[in-house]
Structures are given as structure tokens and as C-alpha cells.
């Protein structure tokens, strides 16, 4: 199945294999709806964070805590991973499985890099800054909002890794294509959420 | 769009003779992905929880039958009111709503199943295990006791030190996940699976109500999930969201809860509006008056429903500007709701009205719900609300809209669609007995509570002093509650007796059916429609009847029908979440047994549960379900 141009059982794949079947179209539509729900989920977390971000309870404040160069590097990794996931989908639309696989791999690796930086950041706060979940309302809101996003990244990494395996095993078909397309939608969504986290949590924390 | 293509994969040629693995008995119910069977599961599970919630209500009313009663102690009473509200809303009426949606929506839109049969099953099982987890609290150290709204700091560790509120937060998160999954499923189903010719403005009103309700679920449930997560973190991980000493803010909980909580009441009532809009035209032999205004009003109610949450918080102290704005937005909702009331009245006006049991419930719904709406407008006035707040006036109001509105609507819907779901007509005589005992009992119970509230009786008190003029009205209220119980028992007897009769209901048992579900056998075959019907207008079946046709015009030739395979994975995923929730809840507990302490305190139980859930998800992803086919010969053989 891993020829340069994927072929389905009955002939060549259409240009947008993710929308070739009703199941595929349903999946894409429902995932858009799911992302609507996710937006409310993160919206509520952002609202909570904004309400509590100055309640430091004599613990470290955002301005004292955050180290922007590290966060900027993490942001760069995640933004680039969104770009590479676009390249992956473009490769899929060309039917080029090798390129699709490679771009998905790059996406996963960049996501992994982001996650490692985030875990490092959290561990520094907990061990050296005495800034844990229970320190203040600000700390609880920070770890919950950023941690929810981090958990989404971790899930996305595992998800896309599983899909790379399926792509190699089952090839690019009208069954695997919607899965890959939907995972790319997910990845863009958590990227957009991060843009807001970078702005609202980190930049506003430094200057606001 | 919809079209017949739902049966065929373009890329997968049909494999003739490919038959499915069939389960029987219990395994059939655990593994089913058929929307009609899932509807029955929802109905039994919802009925079970409704019964539990009803018994809790009876116990509450027995305690309040006379002043200074000692039937229950204060703690038990608090647990009962908390569990009554939580159980009825999340585990009682919502599953019955989902039961009717599952039973009817695919049939009404001319589809062979929902868009995601697997997710449908997953939604049911997560709901059920969330509800079971919540109710386990009765036997595992005490039920939640902070009210169904779980206001902080009362629901915080300081005032609720048992695991009761943990069962509430984690149980509702799991059950809420199931509801959210169901909501997304119905949105996708209605958008993509409609039969050819069924445009949005040709959809039956119940399909519209389901569509809008699902949209509210999608945008409201994630908010409460976050609120419950924050409260869980406060209680189990010692976070500070609502802990004032740590810089937290208890009012934040109220905002998050009601941003979900108010849309939730429209999640409950819009499906009832949909049911009433089906029943009344059928038994008036007239098309629904003002169909397009009905659609518009439904959308407007959903939209406004998200902007009124702070009317639950008038006395919290948000200030006069906020109170005034939320007063006005709340009163605005009376406009689209009034449009609906008049549309139903004008539908009956001049119609050939038949008062069958479903139509009795529908006709009883209109004035009862209107009374609840009027007290709603009274409560929307912020200055007056300072007097009404936390009194029995509020209790009377929301029982008028939820019981007098939703529950009467559900009774109408259950009697109306029972022959379609089970192939047997419920007894009309017993149905009318159910109606009269239930509605008289209902008004006895709750009408007097308006006056109790205006006279100053507070809600949630476990007893009261004599000689405050509360005594007689409370006695009347309790007598009414028992009469409602009698109505429920008659309904159960009706179900039992009906189940012993032969399943001989015809396709169109009410003879005046207007919509597609009445064009196919009762109960429908598992593929619903042998041929997808062609829809030529609103009230598609009625239109064909008026044109002299006996059946729908098919939109496709008879062909092989693709069906999804039964699977146990949704059940396993839900079991996994259930185990993980229990594990997380007890992760900070000291156990007498060192093995138990080791397993729980190191999050091993939680990890095991998550492993089952994520492992099942992985299995679902790795092993494609190709489904199976029903061949034309089998269709003809029926």
C-alpha cells in the first residue's frame, strides 16, 4: 500500500479522501462540533484564570515567576508543528504517503519537544519557586489551565503516533484519511488555545 | 447531504453473504449499537433513576407533613433534597428525553440509524455508570448534602468532609460526558442523515427541538464539566479555586454553575415543546399553526437561554446594573415562549380534536406550563426576587415548569410513541387514570407551595415550627405528592399489563400520523426503512395521505443495507472511567488494609481504569469495523 500514490481497493483515491464517504464527512463535521465544545471548556478555564490571576496568596506572582525566553521557545515549537501538520494534510491530498508520514513524524516530535519544555517549566516552579497546585488561587488556576492544554498535547502526540502506525500498516484509505484529517484539526485547535495561553497567561502576566 | 449513500462505501465493494455475529440475551443489550435498543436502555435506566428520585421526593414530603416532624434527621434530609434534585435532572428526565430522541429522531428524518451508532452506545454507558457512581454514595459513606447546586463553600472540604460531594462531582462529570457525546451525535445526525427532500424547514418540530437542544448541550455541558473539575481539585488536590483563605472566590462557582445551569433548563424543556408540537397537530388533524415561528422561537429561546444565568444570583450582590440587565433578558424569554403557547392553542382551534391519553397530557401541559412561565416572569423581576429567593415560591415555580412542563410532555411522548417503540398500544383507560391522578396530585403538591413561599417558608429546611399557617398547606402538599405517586404506579401497571398483550400495533396506530415514523412497522425492523423515503413536504406522511397514497415514494431501489457491528467496547470504556473515578476519589484516603492503601494512594486504581478506557479506544482505532450487510432477499423474506 505504500506506493507513491495511494490506491484504494476500487481505484485511485479522490482528491479529498477524508470526505469521500458519508462516514468520513460525518466524522469531520462532528469533530468541528466537538471543537466547539472544547472552545467552551477552555473558555471557562480562561475565565477562571482571569478571575483569579492576581490572587497570589503571598506566593510568587506571574511577573516574578515566568521566564519568557523558555516559553517563547515552546511557543515556536508548537506553532511550527501546526505548520508541519498542514504540510502533512497537503501531502495526503497529493496522495504522497511517504511525505505524509514524514510530516506527521515531525509534528509529533515538535509536540514532544513542547511537552518536555512544559514539564521542565512546571518542575522548576515546583522545586525552586515553591509554586505548587496548593500555593494560591493563581497557582491552582495556572496549573489547571496550562495543564489541561498540556494534557491535550500529550493526547494528541499519542493519537497521531498511533495514526502513523495505522498509515504504515493499512495505507491511505477512505477509512484512515478522515482519522488523519481530524487529528490535524485537533492539533490546530490546541495550537490556537496555546496562542491564547501565551498571550493571556504569560504576556499579560509579565506586563499586566 | 443525507441521501441513500449511507448504506454504501464507494471504495468498498459489497461482500455478499457476509453475515454478522449476533448476540443474544444480556450480551445483546450490552453490545447493541441500534438506536432503537439504546432508546429502550435509556428508558429503563432513566425510569430506574426517576423512581429513586421519586421515592426521595416522597420521603421529603413525609418529613414535611407536619411541623417539628422527626421522621428524618436534618443530615438525611439534606442528602435527600440534594440527591432528589440531582437525580431527577441529570439521571431521571434527561435519559428519558434521550430515550425518545433515540427512538424517534432517526425514524422522523428517514434515516437507518444515527450518524455514530458506536458513540450512541458510548453515550448511554457513560451516562449509566456516572449515575451508578453518584448513587453508590448512599452505601459508601453518605450521599452529597450541599444541594443540587453544590454552592461553595458549603460543598467545600471544610463543610462537606465526607465523600458525598466527591460522588456528586465525579459522577456528574462522567454522566455529563455521556450527555455531551449524545448531543454531538444528534447534531451530526440531523445535519447529515436526513432523507432526500427533507430540508431543514420540512423537519418535524421534535427533530428541530432535538437539534437545538443538542446545540445547547454542546455549549453548556463543557462549562459545568470545568466547574466540577475545579471543585474536585479543590476537594481532593487542595487547590484554591473557591477557597477564600487561599485567594479563591466562591461566587466563581455560582457563575460557572449557572452559565451551565440555566441553559440546562432549556435542554429539559425544549424537547417537551417538541413533543407537544407533534402530539397536538396529530390529534387535531391539522398542521402545526405557525411552524416557522415555532422554529424561530425555539432558536431564540436557546440563544437567550445563555444570557440569563445571573438571574439565579440576584441576591448574591452583583449590583443594580447587572441585576437590571439580567432581569430584562430573562423577561425577553417570555416572548418566544408565548409565541409557542399561542401556536399550540391555534393548532387546536378549529381542529378535529381527539382527547387520547397523549393529547390529554399535551392539553394539560399548556395551562400548567403557562403558570410556571408566569411565576418565572415574576421571579425575573430583581426587586421582587429578593422576597422570593430561597422560598417555596421558587420550589413551586421550577416544579411547575419541570414537572408540569417537561414531565407532562414526557408522558405525552411516551404514550404517543410507545406503540412505535414496543409494538403495543398502552391502555387508554389506564392512561387517562394516570393523567388525572398525576395532574391533580401535581397541582395539590405544588400550587400551595406558591403561598407557602409568599408566607415566608424557606426551601431546604428540614422542619418548621407550628402555628405559622404552614401546617395545613404542607399537609395538602404531601397528600398531593402521594397522589402523583399513585399516578406513576398506574402508569407502571399499564406498562406491565401492556407487555403481556400481543405486539399487534399497526404502522400508524393513531391513524392520523403525520411524520415518517408512522410509515414503517411498529416496532421498526433494525434497518428502519427498506427503502429511504422521498420527502415532498412538511408532515411528509400526511402529505402522501392527502395525495391518496398509502405509503411513501421510495428514493432508492431495494438494495443491500449496510449495518454497523455490535461491540462491547463502549461498555468497557465506561467501566474504565467508572473505576478511574472511584480510584481518584479515594486516592487520599487512609485504609485499614495496607494493600488497599497501596493501590489507591499511588493512583494505581485510577491508572488501571484509564488503561481500560484508553486501551478500548485504541482497539476501536486499530481494528476497523466493516459492519455487515442485510441483502435484498432477506428484506423480501420479512
Interface residues (C-beta under 8 A of the other chain):
Chain A: X8 X9 X10 X13 X20 X21 X22 X23 X25 X26 X29 X30 X33 X34 X36 X37 X38 X40 X41 X43 X44 X45 X47 X48 X51 X52 X55 X56 X57 X133 X134 X135 X136 X137 X138 X139 X140 X141 X144 X162 X163 X166 X170 X173 X174 X175 X179
Chain B: X5 X6 X9 X10 X11 X12 X13 X115 X116 X180 X184 X185 X187 X188 X191 X192 X218 X219 X220 X221 X222 X223 X225 X226 X227 X229 X230 X233 X234 X237 X238 X239 X240 X241 X243 X246 X247 X248 X249 X252 X256 X259 X618 X621 X622 X624
